[in-house]
Amino acid sequence: MVIDTQLDKIKKLLDPLLEGDVFLVDMKVKPTNNFKIYLDADSGLGIEKCIKINRALYKKIEESGMYPDGDFSLEVSSPGIDEPLKMLRQYKKNIGRNIEVKLKDGNIKQGKLTAVSDDEIVLEFTEGKGKKAVQHQLQLTFSDIQQTKVLITF
């Protein structure tokens, strides 16, 4: 497929630009050659890193001659805070944060992400209030998880 070939070429140009703990989460391209690159970093990804990578990648795409008429656009950003976690590395980065897990059976669980292994996560949550509050731990395998989002508290 043409889109897959385009994404593969862009990924090859992008890979050398990912320094330190920065990693690729997702890539998308629209038929108008609008590339959306979603990056993250274990230590957090600031706008400055996104701008630096965007400029360097844009230059590499131009130099590659893939689009001689310049008919492409490029957006480099971190996934939005409301985007589901997609990679094991993102789960590990968010240990200690509150998450909402939607299971494939339709159930939804909320709690603090306390551990992550290659095939499961551990969720800690409290049932009851006051003296009747009981702390629970729940192990969830990735094969049972449909989607996980970080919960934002203000």
Secondary structure, 3 states (H helix, E strand, C coil): CHHHHHHHHHHHHHHHHCCCCEEEEEEEEECCCEEEEEEEECCCCCHHHHHHHHHHHHHHHHHHCCCCCCCCEEEEECCCCCCCCCCHHHHHHCCCCEEEEEECCCCEEEEEEEEECCCEEEEEEEECCHHHCEEEEEEEEHHHEEEEEECCCC
